[in-house]
Structure formats: structure tokens, C-alpha cells
Amino acid sequence: MILAALLLVTQVAVQDPRLDRLDPDTRSAVAAVADAARGVGLPVEPIIQRALEGATKGAPGPRIVAAVRKLAVDLGTARAALGTSPSEAELEAAVAALRAGATPQVIAHLREARRPPLTMALSVLADLVASGVPADSAAAAVLALAPKARDADLVEFRRAVERDIALGAPPGAATSVRLNAGALDVSGGNSMSNPNNPTRRSRP
């Protein structure tokens, strides 16, 4: 239903003055997508920013319109997985995770396993995939750590996996090894005791 509203909207949209950088046809189409998103309770700012990014990069109008439509649909998918009251930051992180290969079901399970905000957990998931970790392995690792690991623990887990990958470890194996080493400490409430543990506390 959200998809239909975003793609078939014909109402006159209230235009953001920042969209004046776009040609008239592109501006009208982007404004319509933004207006439809607002109408179903989705954040508009990410859509505006995506259009402006396309304009800055010199992308043609049809590509900009396609990009903002896809983003709006992805935001709708992310909200459906996260529930009715996620923050804008959580929605954007969930979109990044979806685009990295996480499924809506994984995001829904993460919502059930971890107290909000979920922004860092979702970001770590997307970053792991960007580092070469298979999406299912990254999702399994984050879901395993999610119930008890702090945000800082998740960040350090990601850093540890990335260090191992940089040293030549296969991404999936690096994730598994670090998970097996760190999950026990997290589950036992002793994740900060070992300075070599990938889930020790650190600054993001």
C-alpha cells in the first residue's frame, strides 16, 4: 500500500525550496514522492537529501527520481520491520542494512532481541557486509550479540573483524571466530575484562 502511494501519487506536493536546484520536471516528481512519504508518516529529509546528492553529482533527472522513489519504498519497508515508532536515524540505518542484504525478517528479529535504539546494531550489520562478510553471517553475528552487547561492544566487534580481514582472514571466518570468542564473554557479563576481546568497551 505504501509502494502504491509513493509511485502513483498525483496530488500537488508542497515543494521544499532546496529542490529549486532541480529542473522543473524532476523537482515536481521529487516533491510528489516527498509529499506522499510525509502522508504515510515517513521522514522526508532523507528523500530531499538524496535528491540534492544526485543534483550535486550531476545525475540526470530520471535517475534522481528513481533513486528517491526507491529510497521512499525502502524507508517504508524498514518502518514495517522496525514497528511504528522508529527514529529517523534507525530508519536510515535499517535502509542501509536492507541494501547491504539484510532481510526485513532479520531487522524484525533484531527489534525483538534488542532494546532501542537499534541504530548502532543496524549500522554494524551494514558495515560488516560492506567489509565483505556474507549478509547471512553478518546478520547471525549481530543477532547473537544483540541481546546483551552494548553499542560500544558492537563497534569493537566490527573493528576486530575488519582488522582480521585486513590481515588476510576470510570475512566469514573472521566473523565466526570473533563471535565465538566474544559472545561467551558478553553472555557472561564479562565482555570488558579481556583487553584483546573484540567486544570490550570502546568509543565508537
Phi and psi in degrees as a GROMACS rama.xvg file:
@    title "Ramachandran Plot"
@    xaxis  label "Phi"
@    yaxis  label "Psi"
@TYPE xy
-62.5402  -42.9855  ILE-2
-59.0421  -44.2826  LEU-3
-62.3195  -41.4053  ALA-4
-64.9319  -36.4493  ALA-5
-75.9659  -34.217  LEU-6
-93.4347  -22.7387  LEU-7
-110.777  5.82701  LEU-8
-60.4683  136.84  VAL-9
-125.954  -1.6742  THR-10
-68.6499  160.688  GLN-11
-77.5909  122.559  VAL-12
-89.7335  149.305  ALA-13
-78.4298  120.228  VAL-14
-91.3575  136.245  GLN-15
-77.821  131.174  ASP-16
-60.0947  -22.7758  PRO-17
-65.5563  -21.1768  ARG-18
-77.6404  -0.794068  LEU-19
-62.1472  -16.1163  ASP-20
-68.8923  -18.4061  ARG-21
-90.5548  157.165  LEU-22
-67.9772  158.842  ASP-23
-54.4215  -44.3957  PRO-24
-65.9713  -43.7421  ASP-25
-66.9152  -41.5745  THR-26
-59.6885  -44.6448  ARG-27
-63.9836  -42.0579  SER-28
-67.7485  -42.6263  ALA-29
-65.2673  -42.2463  VAL-30
-62.3148  -36.629  ALA-31
-65.7058  -41.6474  ALA-32
-63.2306  -44.3392  VAL-33
-62.2577  -41.7652  ALA-34
-66.0731  -39.7296  ASP-35
-66.1237  -40.0623  ALA-36
-62.1113  -44.6222  ALA-37
-59.7369  -38.0806  ARG-38
-65.5955  -26.1978  GLY-39
-104.243  13.2699  VAL-40
83.526  17.7071  GLY-41
-92.1968  152.059  LEU-42
-68.3891  141.264  PRO-43
-94.5084  -31.1942  VAL-44
-56.5711  -43.1086  GLU-45
-60.2193  -32.6736  PRO-46
-69.3938  -44.6057  ILE-47
-61.6433  -44.9267  ILE-48
-63.0342  -37.2629  GLN-49
-65.7575  -39.8773  ARG-50
-64.9594  -42.9055  ALA-51
-66.0174  -36.2425  LEU-52
-61.8612  -42.9443  GLU-53
-62.7796  -40.4959  GLY-54
-64.1031  -42.1457  ALA-55
-61.3193  -36.3516  THR-56
-84.0868  -2.19704  LYS-57
75.5982  23.6865  GLY-58
-68.5912  145.351  ALA-59
-67.256  155.663  PRO-60
-52.7792  -49.3981  GLY-61
-58.9708  -34.4441  PRO-62
-70.0546  -38.2413  ARG-63
-63.4962  -45.1341  ILE-64
-62.4313  -43.4221  VAL-65
-61.8707  -38.9244  ALA-66
-66.8397  -42.6477  ALA-67
-72.81  -32.4052  VAL-68
-64.9579  -43.7107  ARG-69
-63.5887  -41.5006  LYS-70
-62.324  -43.0612  LEU-71
-61.8753  -41.8666  ALA-72
-64.8944  -43.2251  VAL-73
-63.3936  -38.269  ASP-74
-61.7868  -39.2567  LEU-75
-64.8638  -41.1771  GLY-76
-64.492  -41.9607  THR-77
-63.7276  -42.4043  ALA-78
-65.5502  -38.208  ARG-79
-61.541  -35.8602  ALA-80
-77.0398  -32.8165  ALA-81
-87.7794  -16.2295  LEU-82
104.769  -169.908  GLY-83
-89.7044  -10.1124  THR-84
-132.686  42.5136  SER-85
-75.1471  155.59  PRO-86
-77.0048  165.494  SER-87
-61.3478  -38.9  GLU-88
-63.5595  -40.1812  ALA-89
-64.785  -41.2454  GLU-90
-61.8756  -45.2189  LEU-91
-65.7182  -38.551  GLU-92
-66.4394  -36.7856  ALA-93
-67.1664  -38.068  ALA-94
-61.5326  -43.6273  VAL-95
-61.2494  -40.3501  ALA-96
-66.3221  -41.7298  ALA-97
-60.321  -44.711  LEU-98
-70.3623  -22.2144  ARG-99
-77.8432  -16.8541  ALA-100
125.271  -2.93676  GLY-101
-68.4188  146.631  ALA-102
-92.3523  159.385  THR-103
-57.0615  -31.9741  PRO-104
-65.4419  -38.8445  GLN-105
-62.2565  -44.2195  VAL-106
-64.6698  -39.7297  ILE-107
-63.8465  -40.5399  ALA-108
-65.4485  -36.7479  HIS-109
-64.3192  -39.7473  LEU-110
-60.4735  -37.2406  ARG-111
-75.1136  -29.8901  GLU-112
-87.4282  -20.6994  ALA-113
-133.193  140.162  ARG-114
-71.2475  144.691  ARG-115
-69.1294  158.962  PRO-116
-79.0515  151.582  PRO-117
-101.078  6.45983  LEU-118
-55.0565  -48.9982  THR-119
-68.0958  -42.2331  MET-120
-60.5424  -42.5005  ALA-121
-66.8163  -39.758  LEU-122
-65.4448  -41.2293  SER-123
-63.4894  -40.8634  VAL-124
-58.5468  -49.4516  LEU-125
-63.2404  -40.1019  ALA-126
-65.7497  -38.3414  ASP-127
-61.3971  -44.1938  LEU-128
-64.4572  -40.0294  VAL-129
-62.5519  -25.3161  ALA-130
-82.8735  -3.62833  SER-131
109.995  -3.44641  GLY-132
-71.256  131.073  VAL-133
-54.9316  142.99  PRO-134
-57.8498  -39.4326  ALA-135
-69.6575  -34.7988  ASP-136
-68.7833  -42.1442  SER-137
-62.8565  -43.1527  ALA-138
-64.0389  -43.6076  ALA-139
-61.8388  -40.5188  ALA-140
-65.6827  -47.5477  ALA-141
-65.439  -39.849  VAL-142
-65.0678  -36.2337  LEU-143
-67.6418  -36.9049  ALA-144
-85.8856  -22.2952  LEU-145
-55.4375  -41.0415  ALA-146
-60.7431  -34.232  PRO-147
-125.428  -19.2653  LYS-148
-71.2171  138.625  ALA-149
-75.2281  164.74  ARG-150
-55.6732  -42.9398  ASP-151
-63.4973  -35.0628  ALA-152
-63.6656  -42.1559  ASP-153
-64.567  -40.4644  LEU-154
-62.4677  -44.3476  VAL-155
-68.8182  -34.3297  GLU-156
-59.1956  -47.9799  PHE-157
-59.3077  -44.4282  ARG-158
-62.9596  -40.3451  ARG-159
-64.2143  -43.1109  ALA-160
-62.4182  -43.2299  VAL-161
-64.2254  -37.0084  GLU-162
-64.0848  -43.4404  ARG-163
-63.8061  -39.5758  ASP-164
-64.2559  -42.5432  ILE-165
-62.1546  -28.396  ALA-166
-85.7631  0.338322  LEU-167
110.894  1.01352  GLY-168
-73.8  139.74  ALA-169
-59.2298  137.069  PRO-170
-53.6513  -45.8603  PRO-171
-63.9967  -41.8753  GLY-172
-66.9568  -40.1928  ALA-173
-60.5922  -41.3984  ALA-174
-64.8754  -44.2209  THR-175
-63.8414  -44.0761  SER-176
-63.6  -46.7252  VAL-177
-66.5748  -35.8067  ARG-178
-65.0665  -46.1259  LEU-179
-63.8587  -33.9866  ASN-180
-76.1938  -36.6869  ALA-181
-94.1688  -31.0329  GLY-182
-63.7661  -35.0333  ALA-183
-63.1622  -42.624  LEU-184
-67.8132  -40.7941  ASP-185
-63.3861  -45.6282  VAL-186
-66.5171  -26.2213  SER-187
-90.9636  2.37713  GLY-188
72.4548  23.2119  GLY-189
-128.405  32.6955  ASN-190
-69.4285  -17.7193  SER-191
-95.5  -3.44864  MET-192
-77.7566  -28.5105  SER-193
-104.541  114.386  ASN-194
-66.6657  -14.7098  PRO-195
-96.2379  1.20405  ASN-196
-78.5535  136.287  ASN-197
-69.3229  -7.76466  PRO-198
-110.598  19.3477  THR-199
-71.8565  161.268  ARG-200
-72.8099  137.901  ARG-201
-156.265  169.281  SER-202
-78.9577  141.731  ARG-203
